[in-house]
């Protein structure tokens, strides 16, 4: 049986497709997402407490390079095989190079439920993969697109907007606080958040299911090529992530999480940045593929599949 938190996503998806009046208030969703990001950061930081060493640099460099290369791999596919515009090709490539914090949270819960050994640095993967793809996507658009219609957002402003995004601030802040205090010190605060991690994740996934259903209603049959792309791409990217993790000799749980992250697509940070940076892009297409198709695939099937891939390779 799937992890119980996944069933909350299924519940939200089913409710949305059935046009139920179930709705999570926007303020509640904002609170859940903030708590989730902060808790992920704290969990990672507490594990990193006393475990920071220079040997992490090649690993982090490889993850950073991976995030930058994914849009370069996907752009020609989107442009030539799917016949999308330069703007939409660059936009979707950037979304798939960036990552989904929700997928990371589910992968982390999956690793814990299956007693997989996870390295202390996995939360840093989330931070390292968030920005490079957005930058590369923008550079592709400015290089290959209509410069006259390029957004007014400079690279400096894009760096600032992405790095000061509330999710990034909470993730990085949580990591720093967790590293400073560890598991024991400050436990009156950290234990409350970490012990309620799965409850917060379950409610967050309920809302994600409702949001995914919105992108799929009515079923967009005319975008069948994009739907195929959104189903096939996570398998290929997940295999790349698992391969890189295996080559870096990571722990099995870390390999599964890296594969899941590389296979994911952003639906929070990337849309906000791309809207300003690539005004010609149809963000609806990116949300359809990333949130409507790839996110459900990874949550329901993909993470377990990447686990099996890792076992086969090792």
C-alpha positions as CSV (number, residue, x, y, z in Angstrom):
1,X,0.0,0.0,0.0
2,X,1.2,3.6,-0.7
3,X,2.2,5.8,2.2
4,X,-0.8,7.3,4.0
5,X,0.2,10.9,3.1
6,X,-0.1,9.9,-0.6
7,X,-3.7,8.9,-0.1
8,X,-4.5,12.5,1.0
9,X,-3.3,13.6,-2.5
10,X,-5.5,11.0,-4.1
11,X,-8.5,12.3,-2.0
12,X,-7.9,15.8,-3.1
13,X,-7.5,14.8,-6.7
14,X,-10.7,12.7,-6.7
15,X,-12.6,15.5,-4.9
16,X,-11.4,18.0,-7.5
17,X,-12.3,15.8,-10.5
18,X,-15.7,15.1,-9.0
19,X,-16.3,18.9,-8.6
20,X,-16.7,18.7,-4.9
21,X,-17.1,21.9,-2.9
22,X,-14.1,20.8,-0.7
23,X,-11.8,23.7,-0.4
24,X,-8.8,24.6,1.8
25,X,-8.8,28.3,2.6
26,X,-5.9,30.2,1.0
27,X,-4.6,31.4,4.3
28,X,-4.5,27.8,5.6
29,X,-2.7,26.6,2.5
30,X,-0.1,29.4,2.8
31,X,0.4,28.4,6.5
32,X,0.8,24.8,5.6
33,X,3.4,25.5,2.8
34,X,5.4,27.8,5.1
35,X,5.4,25.2,7.9
36,X,6.4,22.5,5.4
37,X,9.4,24.5,4.0
38,X,10.6,25.4,7.5
39,X,10.3,21.9,8.8
40,X,12.2,20.4,5.8
41,X,14.9,23.0,6.4
42,X,15.1,22.2,10.1
43,X,15.2,18.4,9.6
44,X,18.0,18.8,7.1
45,X,19.9,21.3,9.2
46,X,19.7,19.2,12.4
47,X,21.1,16.2,10.5
48,X,23.9,18.4,9.2
49,X,24.8,19.6,12.7
50,X,28.4,18.6,13.2
51,X,28.6,16.9,9.8
52,X,29.7,19.7,7.5
53,X,32.9,18.8,5.6
54,X,34.8,19.9,2.5
55,X,34.0,16.5,0.8
56,X,30.5,17.8,0.2
57,X,31.8,20.4,-2.4
58,X,32.1,17.9,-5.4
59,X,28.7,16.5,-4.6
60,X,27.0,19.9,-4.4
61,X,28.9,21.0,-7.6
62,X,27.5,17.9,-9.4
63,X,24.0,18.6,-8.3
64,X,24.3,22.3,-9.3
65,X,25.6,21.3,-12.7
66,X,22.7,18.8,-13.1
67,X,20.2,21.5,-12.5
68,X,21.8,23.7,-15.2
69,X,22.0,21.0,-17.8
70,X,18.4,19.7,-17.7
71,X,16.9,22.7,-19.5
72,X,19.6,22.4,-22.2
73,X,18.6,18.8,-22.7
74,X,14.8,19.4,-22.7
75,X,14.7,22.6,-24.8
76,X,15.3,21.0,-28.2
77,X,12.7,18.3,-27.4
78,X,10.1,20.9,-26.6
79,X,10.9,23.1,-29.5
80,X,11.3,20.5,-32.3
81,X,9.2,17.5,-31.2
82,X,6.4,19.4,-29.5
83,X,6.6,22.4,-31.8
84,X,6.3,24.9,-29.0
85,X,7.4,28.5,-29.2
86,X,10.8,29.6,-28.0
87,X,9.1,31.2,-25.0
88,X,7.1,28.2,-24.0
89,X,10.0,25.8,-24.7
90,X,12.3,27.8,-22.5
91,X,9.6,28.2,-19.8
92,X,8.8,24.5,-19.5
93,X,12.5,23.5,-19.7
94,X,13.1,25.8,-16.8
95,X,10.2,24.4,-14.8
96,X,11.5,20.9,-15.3
97,X,15.1,21.8,-14.4
98,X,13.9,23.4,-11.2
99,X,12.4,21.3,-8.5
100,X,9.2,20.5,-6.5
101,X,9.5,20.9,-2.8
102,X,6.3,18.9,-2.5
103,X,7.9,16.0,-4.3
104,X,10.9,16.3,-2.1
105,X,8.7,16.1,1.1
106,X,6.9,13.0,-0.2
107,X,10.3,11.4,-1.2
108,X,11.6,12.2,2.3
109,X,8.6,10.6,3.9
110,X,8.9,7.6,1.6
111,X,12.6,7.1,2.6
112,X,11.6,7.4,6.3
113,X,8.7,4.9,5.9
114,X,11.0,2.4,4.1
115,X,13.9,2.9,6.6
116,X,16.2,4.0,3.8
117,X,19.5,5.6,4.9
118,X,19.5,9.3,3.9
119,X,22.6,11.5,3.8
120,X,22.6,14.6,5.9
121,X,23.0,16.9,2.9
122,X,19.8,16.0,0.9
123,X,18.0,19.2,1.9
124,X,20.8,21.1,0.2
125,X,19.9,19.4,-3.1
126,X,16.6,21.2,-3.0
127,X,18.3,24.5,-2.6
128,X,21.1,23.8,-5.2
129,X,18.6,22.7,-7.9
130,X,16.1,25.6,-7.4
131,X,17.9,28.4,-9.2
132,X,20.2,27.2,-12.0
133,X,17.5,26.0,-14.3
134,X,15.5,29.2,-14.1
135,X,18.6,31.2,-15.0
136,X,19.4,28.8,-17.9
137,X,15.8,29.0,-19.2
138,X,15.9,32.8,-19.2
139,X,19.3,32.8,-21.0
140,X,17.9,30.4,-23.7
141,X,14.9,32.7,-24.2
142,X,17.1,35.8,-24.5
143,X,19.5,34.0,-26.8
144,X,17.0,32.4,-29.1
145,X,13.8,34.4,-28.7
146,X,12.5,37.8,-29.6
147,X,14.8,40.2,-27.7
148,X,12.3,43.0,-28.2
149,X,9.7,41.1,-26.2
150,X,12.0,39.9,-23.4
151,X,11.0,40.7,-19.9
152,X,12.4,43.7,-18.0
153,X,13.8,41.4,-15.3
154,X,17.6,41.5,-15.3
155,X,19.7,38.5,-14.3
156,X,20.6,40.4,-11.1
157,X,16.9,41.0,-10.3
158,X,16.1,37.4,-11.2
159,X,18.8,36.1,-8.8
160,X,17.4,38.4,-6.1
161,X,13.7,37.4,-6.7
162,X,14.5,33.7,-6.7
163,X,16.9,33.7,-3.7
164,X,14.6,35.9,-1.6
165,X,11.5,33.7,-2.4
166,X,9.8,32.8,0.8
167,X,10.3,29.1,0.2
168,X,14.0,29.5,-0.3
169,X,14.3,31.9,2.8
170,X,12.5,29.3,5.0
171,X,14.5,26.4,3.6
172,X,17.8,28.0,4.0
173,X,16.9,29.6,7.3
174,X,15.6,26.3,8.6
175,X,18.9,24.6,7.6
176,X,21.0,27.2,9.3
177,X,18.9,27.1,12.5
178,X,19.0,23.3,12.5
179,X,22.8,23.3,12.0
180,X,23.3,25.7,14.8
181,X,21.2,23.8,17.4
182,X,21.1,20.2,16.3
183,X,18.6,17.7,17.6
184,X,18.8,18.4,21.3
185,X,19.1,22.1,21.7
186,X,15.9,24.0,21.0
187,X,14.0,20.7,20.9
188,X,10.9,22.5,22.5
189,X,10.5,24.2,19.1
190,X,12.0,21.8,16.6
191,X,10.4,18.6,17.9
192,X,7.0,20.1,17.6
193,X,7.6,20.9,13.9
194,X,9.4,17.7,13.0
195,X,6.9,15.4,14.8
196,X,4.0,17.0,12.9
197,X,5.8,16.8,9.6
198,X,3.6,14.1,8.1
199,X,0.4,15.7,9.3
200,X,1.4,19.0,7.6
201,X,2.5,17.1,4.5
202,X,-0.8,15.2,4.4
203,X,-2.9,18.4,4.5
204,X,-0.6,20.1,2.0
205,X,-1.0,17.2,-0.4
206,X,-4.8,17.4,-0.1
207,X,-4.6,20.9,-1.5
208,X,-2.1,19.8,-4.1
209,X,-4.6,17.2,-5.3
210,X,-7.3,19.8,-5.6
211,X,-5.0,22.1,-7.5
212,X,-3.9,19.3,-9.8
213,X,-7.5,18.5,-10.6
214,X,-8.2,22.1,-11.6
215,X,-5.5,21.9,-14.3
216,X,-7.0,18.6,-15.6
217,X,-10.6,19.8,-15.8
218,X,-11.7,19.6,-18.5
219,X,-9.2,17.1,-19.7
220,X,-6.9,18.9,-22.2
221,X,-7.0,16.3,-25.0
222,X,-5.6,18.9,-27.5
223,X,-2.3,19.0,-25.5
224,X,-1.7,15.2,-25.8
225,X,1.9,15.7,-26.9
226,X,2.6,17.8,-23.8
227,X,0.9,15.2,-21.6
228,X,3.1,12.5,-23.0
229,X,6.1,14.6,-22.4
230,X,5.0,15.2,-18.8
231,X,4.7,11.4,-18.3
232,X,7.8,10.3,-20.1
233,X,10.3,13.0,-19.0
234,X,10.3,12.2,-15.2
235,X,11.2,8.6,-16.0
236,X,14.2,9.7,-18.0
237,X,15.3,12.5,-15.7
238,X,14.8,10.2,-12.7
239,X,17.1,7.6,-14.2
240,X,19.7,10.4,-14.7
241,X,19.4,11.5,-11.1
242,X,19.7,7.9,-9.9
243,X,22.7,7.4,-12.1
244,X,24.4,10.5,-10.8
245,X,23.6,9.6,-7.2
246,X,25.1,6.1,-7.8
247,X,28.2,7.5,-9.4
248,X,28.7,9.8,-6.4
249,X,28.3,6.7,-4.1
250,X,25.5,8.3,-2.1
251,X,23.4,6.4,0.5
252,X,20.4,4.5,-1.0
253,X,17.9,7.0,0.4
254,X,19.9,9.9,-0.9
255,X,19.9,8.4,-4.4
256,X,16.1,8.0,-4.3
257,X,15.6,11.6,-3.1
258,X,18.0,12.9,-5.8
259,X,16.3,10.9,-8.5
260,X,12.9,12.1,-7.3
261,X,14.1,15.8,-7.3
262,X,15.7,15.6,-10.7
263,X,12.5,14.0,-12.0
264,X,10.3,16.7,-10.5
265,X,9.1,20.0,-11.9
266,X,8.6,23.3,-10.1
267,X,5.1,24.7,-9.7
268,X,5.8,27.4,-7.1
269,X,9.1,29.2,-7.5
270,X,9.6,28.8,-11.3
271,X,6.1,30.1,-12.3
272,X,6.6,33.3,-10.3
273,X,10.1,34.0,-11.8
274,X,9.1,32.9,-15.4
275,X,6.0,35.2,-15.4
276,X,8.2,38.2,-15.0
277,X,11.2,37.0,-17.0
278,X,9.5,35.5,-20.0
279,X,6.2,37.4,-20.5
280,X,5.4,35.6,-23.8
281,X,5.3,32.2,-22.1
282,X,1.9,30.5,-21.3
283,X,2.3,29.6,-17.6
284,X,-0.8,27.5,-17.9
285,X,1.0,25.0,-20.1
286,X,3.8,24.7,-17.6
287,X,1.4,24.2,-14.7
288,X,-0.6,21.6,-16.7
289,X,2.5,19.5,-17.3
290,X,4.3,20.1,-14.0
291,X,1.4,20.1,-11.5
292,X,-1.3,18.4,-13.4
293,X,0.7,15.4,-14.7
294,X,4.3,15.1,-13.5
295,X,3.6,15.8,-9.8
296,X,0.8,13.2,-9.6
297,X,3.0,10.7,-11.5
298,X,5.9,11.2,-9.1
299,X,3.8,11.0,-6.0
300,X,1.8,8.0,-7.0
301,X,4.3,6.0,-9.0
302,X,7.6,7.7,-9.7
303,X,9.3,7.7,-6.2
304,X,8.9,4.0,-5.8
305,X,10.1,3.5,-9.4
306,X,13.3,5.5,-8.7
307,X,13.8,3.3,-5.6
308,X,13.7,0.2,-7.8
309,X,16.0,1.8,-10.3
310,X,18.5,2.5,-7.6
311,X,18.3,-1.1,-6.3
312,X,18.9,-2.4,-9.8
313,X,21.9,-0.2,-10.6
314,X,23.5,-0.9,-7.2
